[in-house]
Amino acid sequence: MRRPLSPIDLHDDFRPLRRAALALAMVAMLAGCATAGSEAPPTPTTTLPVPTARPVTPVPTEAPTSISGLQGTVSVWVAWEADRVADLSALLLDFQEQNPYVKIRLTYITPGELLPAYRAAVTAGQAPSVLIGPSAWGAALQRDGLILDVGSRLLATTREEIVERLWSQVTSGGAIIGLPVRARGVVLLRNRDLAAQPAADLASLLEQAQQTSVRFAAEPVFDLGFDFASAQLTPCGGTVLRTGGGLGFNEEVGLCWLTLLARFRQAGPLTFNTNADRTTFLAGHSPWLIDTTDALPEITSLMGAENLSLDAWPVIEPGGEPLSGTVWTDNAYFSAGSSAADLEASWSFINLLVSPEGQRRLALAEGSWFLPVSRSVQPLDPLGATASSLLAGSTALPLAANLDLYRVSLERAVNSVAAQAGDPAAALRRATEVISNQLTQSPPGG
């Protein structure tokens, strides 16, 4: 685990630093530069990696604006990788140059500790003004009154600039509960050495995967965890959730879905929410891998970008619907209870972050795997650009405060049918009964 940084006041501590060195030195230096403030510093665990030294790619920026009279504190908690935290800190300093009366505070907390630390901080009255975290957190944070509905603040230009599908990741109960700042999702990777061309359809993909994996029969080939499996309701004509809560598919669609996922057993052993399939792929024992975009840096560094392709999802049958990837986002959530000045300053900074200028700064950094939310920005890396394009057409991750209620039961049904050759009708019936019974004990949306 990485060491969480103590909260620091960039306004006081870092103005004397040379800006050229800041992007690489920031994350390493933060741990020893705490200042007094309203936030309680998270408990340190282990050492945070130093950002990777990399050449600076010039990025066009907008013409400087006049100095503003904006005041307050922009306090951001985040769990990004070290290089992206450094890029974010540099953007914060640029923002502060134009807003010299604003103080800026940046805190790194490990991914597993960020959400509980935030909840504890809100309870203690010590929350940051902005939490950057997964879209999956949003519905529960809204339900518990910990974040703000910012729909009334949203400008039409911001709405138009961000990829349309990504707005689903900040929409809950009719409210806009944050702004999407970074795209992530599930994609299909191909080892060019094992499969020279994309699969024409699902049957071709499974047959080629089977031919390769038969020599390594004990190794998992595909992961059918919820993040991928749930999206396959789309080609069957359904969704996990209907508007307002409850299952978004009927028996016919559910049977189509489970029968479709059962076909993946042909390729070899299946796994659920592990990295076992990635290990198989990296060993050269499978031509395809279904994985998240978060894995792309590791995979490209080990295999080489020239040996990899990100493929469009194959059609299920010739002339039919394709399989679907899944897309979600990291969101900027605005803390309930922030002062008016802090909220105004924080809203202004996050609008810079999601603007084309801010998205370029992070997406176009050398070696960056930051996938932008802006329509007009594409990553420098060709694989990153392909990933962005594919995610824009993927199925949005369903959001609900009680999503685990659906996740556990539906994943159990997929395991029963796809991995254990169980009866689809029986598995579907058990899953829907469990979900229905639990929904009677909680509100449909959580």
N, C-alpha and C positions, 0 to 999 in steps of 0.2 A: 504493500500500500504506500501511497505517497504521503508525505508529511503535509498536513494542512498549514497554510500560512497564517500568521497572526494578522489581524486587520491592521492596515497601515494608512496613514494620511499622506497621499501623494502630494497634496498641495504644500505641506510643510517640509516633507522629507526629501523630495526628489526634484524640486525645481533647479538646484545647483548641478544636477547630473547632466553630463553631455547626452543629448538626445540620440546621437548615433549609437552609443553603447547601451542605451536603455533597453531596447527590444530584446537583447540577449542577456543583459545582466539583471533585469527586473526580478524575475522569478527567483533566482538564486539569492538575491539580496533581501527580498521581502521578509524572510523568516527572522532576520535580526533587527527589523526596523519597526517594531510596534509603537503605536502612540496611544495616548489616552483617547477615549471616545465612548460613545454610548453602547457599542457592541461588545459582548463578552467574547474574547478570543477562544476559538475552538481548541480542544486539547490536542497538542502535537502527538503524532504517532511515529512516522518514519521520515526519511529524507526525501525531499522533492527533487526529482531529476532536474538538472540544469538544461535550459533550452538548447536545441541543436544549433550549432553555428552554421549559418547559411548565407549565401550572397543576398544582397538586398536588391529586389526587383523594383525599379521605379514605378510608382503607381500614380496616374493622373489624379489630382485633387482639385476640388473646386476653389475658386478664387477666395482669398481670405475675406472674412466679413468683419465689420466693425466690432469693437469690444462691446459685449453686452453687459447689462446690469443684473443678469440672473444671479440668484444667490441660493443658499442651501447646500446640502451634501448629497453627492451621488455615491451611494455605498452599494457595491456589487459583490454578491457571493456566487462563486462558480466552481465547477469541477472539471474544467477542460484540461487537455494535455498541456504540458509546460510551454511549448512554442506558441500555442494559441492564447494562453494567458499573457504571454509577453506581448503578442500582437494587440490584445485587448487593452493592456496597460498603455501601450503607445498611443492608441486611439483616445484613451481617456485623457492623456496629457495634451493631445492636440485640442480636444474639447475644452480643457481647462485654460489653454492659451487664449481662446476666444471668450471664455467665461471666467475671468480671474477671481471673481468673488465666490466661485463655487469650489468647495472642497471635494476631493475624490478619494474614495477608499475602495480597495480591491482585496478580497479575501478568497484564497483557495482553500477548499475543503475536499477531502477524498469523496469520490462518488457515493460510496456506501454510507458516509456520514452526513452528507449535505442535507438531505431531507429531514432527518431527526434533529439535526442541529438547528435548522431553520424553524421547525415547529417549537423547539425549546426556546429559541430566541424570541419568537413572537409572544409566547407565554410570559417571558420575563421582561417584555417591553424593550428588547434590545435587538430587534430585527433590522436587517439591512433595508434600504429602500427598494432594492431590486434583487430578486433571486433568478438566476439563469439555471433552468433545469428542464428535464424531459417533459414533453407534452402529456405523458401518461399521468403526471402528478396533478395536473391542473384542476380536474373535476373535483377531486377530494379537497384540495386547498380551497376551492371556491365554496364547496359545501360547508366547510368548517369556518368560513368567514375570514380566511387568512390573507386573501389577495383581493384586488379591486377589479371591478368591471370598468374597463377603459374605453368602452365603445363610443361614449360621447366625445372622447378626445380624438378619435381616429379621423385622419384626413383622407379625402378621396384619393389624393396622389399616392399616399402610402398603400391604401387598399389596392390600387391598380398596379403598383410596382411589384408587390409580392405575389409569387405564384399562387394562382387561385386555389388549388387543391390544399395548400398549406393552411389556409384559413380555418379549415375544419379542426386543426390542432389547437386553436385558441378559442373555439366556440363551444360553450357549454351552457345549457339551459337558457338559450337566447342571449347570453352575455358574451362579450369579448373579454376574455380573462387574461390577456397578455398580448405580446407581439412575438411572432415566430422570428428567430434570429439565425437558425442553422438547421439545415435539412439532414436527415439520416434515413436509413431504410434498409430493405432487403433486396439484394440483387442476385443475378445469376452469373457466376464466373466460369470461364472455360480455359482449360490448359491447351494451348495451341499445339503442343507436341503430341497430345493424345487425341485431339479432335480438331482437324484443320478448319472445319467450317461449322457454323451454328447448326443446331438440330432443326430439321424442317418441321417437326412436330413432336409431341410428347412421346409417341411410340419410338421414334428414332432416337431421341435423347436417352430413354430408358434402355433401349437395346444396346446402344454404344456403351453406356455406363455398365451394363451387365457384362458385356464382353471384356471390359477392362478389369472389373472388380472380381470376376470369377476366380482369378488367380489369388485373390486376397479375401477369401470368403468371410472371414471373421470381422472385417473392418467396416464400420458404418459408412454409408455412401451419402445419404441425405438426412438432414435434420428437419423433422416435421413439427417443430415447436409452434406455439400459437402465433408468433409474429408472422411466419410464412403461411401456416395452414389456414388461418382465419381469412386471409386474402383470397383463398381459392373458392370462397363462397361467391365471389364476384362473377366468375364465368358461369357459375350455376344459377345466377340470377337472384342471389340473396345477399344479406349482410349479417354481421353478428348481432347488431342492435337496430331496432327500429326507432324512429323518432319518439322521444319520451321514455324509452326504456323497453325492455322485453326483447325476446328473440326476433331477429329480423328475417326469419326464413320459415317456410312450412315444411311438412314431411317430405314432399317431393324434392325440394331443393336440398334438404339435409341429406337425403339418400344419394342424390347426385354428388354432393360434396364428399361424403365419406367414401363412396365408390371411386371417385377420382383420386383421392389421396391413397387409397389402397393400391393403386397401380404402381406407386413408387417402390413397393416391395420387390418388384421385378429386378430392380437395379442392384439390390443387395440389402444388407442389414440397415435398419433405420435407427435414428437416435432422436432424442428430444431435449433441446436446450442444453447441449454440451458442445464442446469443440472437437469431438471425436471425428466428425466428418471433415473438418478442416485439416486435421492431422492426416487423414487418408489422402486428401487432395494435395497437400504439401509434399507427401511422400511420392507423388506421381502414380497413385493407385486408383485415381478416379478422374475422368475428363471434365466433370462439372462439379460445382460447389454452389449451394444456396447459402448465402451468408450476409451479414450486415455490412454496410459501408464502413463501419468502424474497424473492420478487419483488413481493409484494403492496404493501409500502410505496411502492416506486418507481412501480408502475402506478397506484395510487390517487392519488398526488400529481400525476401527469401527466394522468390522465383524469378524476379526480373520482369519489368513491365512488358518487355518485348515478347514474353512467353504467355501473356495473359490477354484475355478479351472479356469484356462485359457484354453479354448477349441480350437482345430482346427476348422476352419470354416466348417460348414456342406455343403454337396453337395446340389445343387438345386433340382435335381431329382436323384433317385437311379442310380448309375453308371455314373452320369453326372459330370459336372464341379462344384467345390465348390464356395461359396461366397469368397470374398477376403477382407483382412485387408488392411490398408494403412500404409506406412512407410515414414518418413522424418527424417531429421537430424538437429542437431545444427552444424553449420560450423564455422571454423576459417577463417575469411576473412582478407586479408592483404591490408592495406590502401594504395591507390595511393598517392604518394607524400612523403612517408616515405624515410628517408635517406638510403643509401646503407648499412651502418653499422646497423641501426635499423632493416632493412629488413632481413639481414643475421642472426642477433641474434634471431629475432622473428621466422623466418623459422626453425631455429635449435630447439627452445623451442617447437613449435607446433609439430614438428616431434617426439619429446620426448613424448608429450601428446598423440599422436595417435599410438605410438609404443605399443607393448604388455606390456612393463614395465609401461608406463604411464596409459594405460587403466586399468591394474590390480590395480594400486594405487587408482583409483576412483571407479571402479566397485566392488572391494573386501573390501571396507571399511564397517565396521559393520553398518547395518541399511541402506546401500546405495541402492537407486533405479536408479543408473546410469547404463544405458544400453550401453555396449561398441560397438564400431565399428570394433574392431579387431576380426578376425576369431578365434583366439586362446585363447580368454578370455571369460569366462562365469561368470555371477554374482553369489555370494554365495547363495542368496535367491532362492529357487526352482521356485517360481513364476516369479522372474526376469529372471532366466535362460530360462524358458518356453517362456516368452515374447520375449526375444532375438531371440530364434529359430523361433518363429512365424513371427516376423517382417522380418527376412531374406528372407522369401518367399512371402511377401506381395507386393501389387501394390505400386509402387513409386508415391508419390505425384507429380502431374504435375507442372512444373515450367515455368513461363512466367512472364514478367514484367507486362503484362496486364491480369493476371489470373482472377482478379475480374470481368472482362468483361464476362468471361465464367461462373464463379462461380455464379454470381447473376442470370443470365438467366436460367442456368440449375437447380439451386436450386428452382427457381420459378416453373419450369416445374414439378419437383418432388413433390413439395407441392401441386400443382394443381391435379396431378394424384393420388398420394399416400394418401394424407390427405383429399382431397376434392372429390375424386372419379371422377375427370374430365376425358375427353377423351384424351388418350395418343397421338393420331395422331395430334390433335389440339394443345396440349401443346408443343409437339416436334416442330411443324411447327412454332409456335410463338417464341420459344426459338432460333431456328436456324436463323430465319429472323432477330431478334434483334442482334444476334451475328454477322451475315453477314453484316448488316448495319453499325454496330460500327467498324468492321474490315476495312471497306472502308475508315474510318477516321483516322486509326492508323496502324502502321506496324504490320504484323501478329504476330511477337514475342514480341510486346510491344514497 
